[in-house]
Amino acid sequence: MTATMADFFAGGGGSSWGATLAGARVVFAADHWDYAVRVHEQNHPGAEHRLADVASIAPASTPRVDVAWFSPSCTAHTIAQGAYREDDAAELSRSTMWDVIRFTEHHAYPVVLVENVVEVATRWALWGPWRAALTALGYEVRVLSLNSAHVAASGPAVAQSRDRLYVVATRRDVPAPDLDPILHPPAWCDTCTATVTPWRAWTNTSRVGKWRAGYTYACPACMSTVEPSMPAGHGLVDFTDLGKPVTDALAPATRRRISVGVDRYAPDPFIAELRGGGSTARALTEPLATVTAGGRHHMLITRQDVNLHYRMLRSDELSAAQGFPTAHVWHGTDADRRRAIGNAVSTNVARDLVAAASTALRGAS
């Protein structure tokens, strides 16, 4: 049985690519951004596409599918803009979470998958009622905190450290998907000198959070902290593109970040992180920091002879950090591409969640 999927708030298609990689068939996609819909149509021509605000779509006008994927607006759940917003626009943005309930009530999908930022569960006052609504509709609800660089149950992870919250809601007459391979990636334990299947060690009682800040991994035998193996950022980068020489014309704050990176990593190339806060520089032996919709945070620093060069990572490199295949077609302006890539779901996470759901559905048939 080939599972069918509808992709709401589909964007440029990260969740749809993941579903396709998992063997599912995407039959419907909706988004309010015309650029995203055009890109999605080009890459998934077999699906029905709807250019519309999801809140304006009648559920009865959409197909009944095996798996419904929702990625409601996330911006108003975070403090990325300096504070937790309480204005009308922010409340309207957060209300898109209720579209999940509206469509699920009508269609009673066998499996519902939801992606959002971790803060939706820690800051949104209506998180509890929202989750209770899914339970009232007859679903078993699991909430997962996942980092994209760790998710490799049915294929490779991506070279990007990206923390997101995922909800897996399974109708009670459907077997629960096996999520353990996703939640517990293999990790090397130096103490036991063995690869182990780690436990999650939570630093809070809510059991929701970001890797290292909210949870870590521990060896089940000796309880030492372990970390899953993760893809390195250098596999994403075209090192033949040096960019421009570093000069005093760069902003002082940028030069300071470059200086920190040189002290830590020279002569190897690295990423200067233009993100504010405590981030400064990151080795390319690690995954990239989170790719954002702004798409202008990752500055590649390389050395040629004695001279440092810099450039921002290109949109094709950022696309690879989200796991989009090279066959994926982007068009439009560079700004549009970066926005769509930064807003996308990491394809590997969608792949593994849809694969787990599809396996459970086959067991029910």
N, C-alpha and C positions, 0 to 999 in steps of 0.2 A: 504494500500500500504506500503510495506517495502522498505525504501530508501536504495539504494546501495551507497557504498563509496569506493573511491580509496585513499590510504594513501601514499603520496610521502614524502621522507625523514622520513620513518616510525619509525626508531629506534627500541627500544625494544617493542613498541606497546602501549604507553600511549593513543595516540589519537584513535587507533583502539579499545582499551578496552572501552574508553568513548563512541565511536560510538555504540559498541555492547550493552553497558548498556542502550543506548538510543533506542535500538530496530532496529538499522540499520544493514545492512549486508555488511561486508567488503569483497570486491571481488578482490582487487588488492593492493599490498604493494611493495614498492621499497626502497632500501637503498644501499649505497655503502659499508657498513661495514658488513663483512660476519657474525660476531658474532650476530649483530642485526637481520639479516635476519634469521639465524638459530633459534633464540629465537622467532621471530615473527611467523615462520612456525610452531613451536611447540604449540604455544598458539592460532593461528588462521589458522588451517590446511585447512579450506575451501577456503582460498584466494589464488589467483595466486601470486607468489613471484618472484621478479626480483632483483638479486644481480648485481647492476650497479650504476654508477654515474648517477643521474637523468638527468644531462646535456647531457648524451650520449644516452638517450632513445628517440626513435621516438614516438611522441604522437599517431600516427596512430597504433602503436603496443600495445597500452593500451586500456582497455575497456572504453566505454562511460558510465558514472555513474551519479547518481542524485547529489551527493555531492563529491567534490574533496577537500581533506585536504592536505595542504602543510605546512611543517615546515622547511623552508630553513635555511641554515647555519647562526648562529647568532654571532659566536665568533668575527668576524671582525667588527661588528657594535658597540661593547662596548669598554671600556677602561680598561677591566679587566686585560689585560696584561701590563698595565702601561701607554699606550698612544693609541690614535686613529691611527691605522696602515694604511699606504699608500703604502705598498709594493705590489708586484705582487700577492703573495699568498692571501693577504687580499682582494684585488680587485676581485680575482677569487671567494673567499668565498662570498663576497657581491653579485656577479653576479648571484648566485643561485636564488635570488628573481625573476629574469627574466624568470626562468623556469615556474613560475606561469603563466605568460603572454603567453608563448609559448604553453603550454598545453591547457590553457583556450581558446586561439584563435582557436585551432583545434577542440576542443570538444564542446565548448559553454555550459559548465556545467550549470545546473539550479542554483546551489549554489556553491560558492568557499569560503573555510575557510582557513585563513592563520594565523600561529602563529610565533611570533618572539619576540625579546627583544624590549623594549620601544624605545631604542636608534635608531632603524631602521627609526623611524619617526622624530627624533630630530637631528640626526647627518648625515644620509646618504644624500648626495647631490642629488641623483636621486629619492628620495622618491616621490616628486611631479610628475615627469614624469611617474614613475611607477604606481602611483595611477590614473593618467590621462589615462594611457593605458587601465586599467580595465574599466574606464568610456567609453572610445572609443569603447570597445568591446561590449557595451550594458548592463553594470552592474550598479546597484545602490550600492554604496560603503559606508559602515559604519566602523569606526575605534573605537575599544573598548580598553580601558585600564582596565585590570582586575587583581585583586589579588586572587589567588587560595583559600585563606582562607575564602573568602566572597561568593563564587559561590555555591549556594545551591538551585537553582530554581526547580530542579526535583529530588533531592537526597541530601545526606550530602555533605558538603564542606570537604576539607582536612585540616589536622593540619599542614599546611605549609604556611608561608607568602611568596608568589612568584608572583612578578609583571611581567606581560607579555602584549604585544600588540597583539590584534586579529583583523583581517580584515574579515568582513562578506560582501561578494559581491554577490548580488542576481540579476539574469538576469531579465530584466525589465518586462518580461511577467509572472514572478513568484511573488506571494504576498510576501511582506517583512516579515521576521520572527519577532515575538514579542520578543524583547530583554529586555524589561523593567524589568521583574523579575530577570534577570541576572545582570543588571546594578544597580538596586536599592534593595539590600537585606534588609530585615526587621532589624530594630535597635531599641534598647531601649533608650528612652529619659528620663533622670532623671528629667528634668524640668517639662515635661508634664506628667510624670509617666505613660507612655504608650508606646506600641510598635508602631513605625511609619514606613512609607515607605519614606526613606530619599531622599533629593536632593543631587546632587554632587556639591560641591563648588570648583571651579578650581582656582589654583593660577597662571595660565598662560593663554594666549590667544589661544594657539594651541590646547587646550583641549586634550592633550596627556601627560601622565606622570605616576608616581608611587604614590601609596597610601601614604598619609601624606606629601610627598614631592611635588607632582603635584596636588593632589586633596584630599579633605576630604569629609565626609558626614555631612549633616545638617538636622535638624528636619524642616519639611516644615511649622510647626505651629509657633515655637518660634525661629528658626534659630540657636539653640544651636548645637554645634558640637556633633555628635553621632558616635558610632562605631557599626558595625554589630557584632552579636555574632559569635564567632569563635571557632572551636574545639581546645582542649588543647593538647599539645604535650605529656602529660603523658600517654595518651591512646595508644601511639605507642610503649612504652618502656617496655622491659622485665626487671623488677627490681630485678629478681633473679640472673641476671648476673652482678656481682659487678665490675668485672675487677680487676685492681691491686691497691695496696695502693699508695696514693700520697706521693712522696718522693722528696728530694732535687735533685734527678737525672733529674727531668723534667726541661725543659728550663725555664729560669727566666721569660720570657714573658708569658709562659703558667701558671706558678705559680701565676703571678700577676692577670691574668684573673680569676683563681680559687679563689683567695683571694677576688676579687671584688664580685664574686658570693656568697661566704660565707657570706660576710658582708650584702648583700642584702637579701638573701633567706634562710640562714641556720635556722633550720636544714633540710629544705626541699631539695630534689634533684633538680638539675638545669643543664643547658647546658652551659659549657664554650665554647665560640665561637672563634675558631681559624681561624679568617678571616682577621686579620689586620684591619687597619682603626680604627673607633671608636667603633666597636663591642667588647664586653667583655663577658657578661654573660646574660642568658635569663631564665626566670622562665618557668617551664614546665606547668604552667597554661595558657601559651600563645602558639600559633602555633610555630613550629620550624622556624628558619631562612631558607632562600632559600637553597634547596639541589642542589649542584653543581656537575658537571661531575667529579671533583676530589674526592668528596664524603668523605673527611677526615676533615671536619670542625666542626662537632658536637661532643663535648666531654661531656659525661654524668658524672656528679659528684654526688656521693651518700655518705651517712654517715652510717657506721655501728658501733654502740657504739660510741666511740670517734674518730674513724679513718675515714678519707676520702678515697674514692676509685674513680678511674677513668677508663673509657674506651671510645673508639669511638663508636658511634652508628653503629650497624650492618647493612649490606645491606638489610636484611629483614625489619628492622625498617624504613630505608629510603624508601624502596619500598612502605610501608604502607603510608608514608608521601606524596607520589605521588598519592595515591588512588588505587594502583594496588590491585586487589583482592588476597586473600590468595591462590587461585587456580592458579595464574599466576606462570609459571615455569621459573625460572632462572637457567642457568648453566654456565660453564666456570669459569674463575678465579674471585676472589673477586674484583680485579681492573676492569675487564670487566663489572661485574654487577653494580658496583658503577658508572662507566662512563655512562652506558645505562640508569640507573635510573636518574642520574643528568641531562642528556640531554632530558629526556622524557617530554611529555606534561602531565600536571596534568589531571588525567582521569575525574575528576568532571567537569572541564571546557569544555573538549571535549564532554562529555555527554550532558551538557546543551545546548551548541551551536548546536550540531547535532540534539538534540531533537527539538529545536526551528525551525531549517531548515526543519526537517521532517514534523512538523506540518504545516508549510507554504506550503510545496509541496503537502501534502494531500488536502489542501484547493484549490490548483490549478488544481487538477485532477478531 
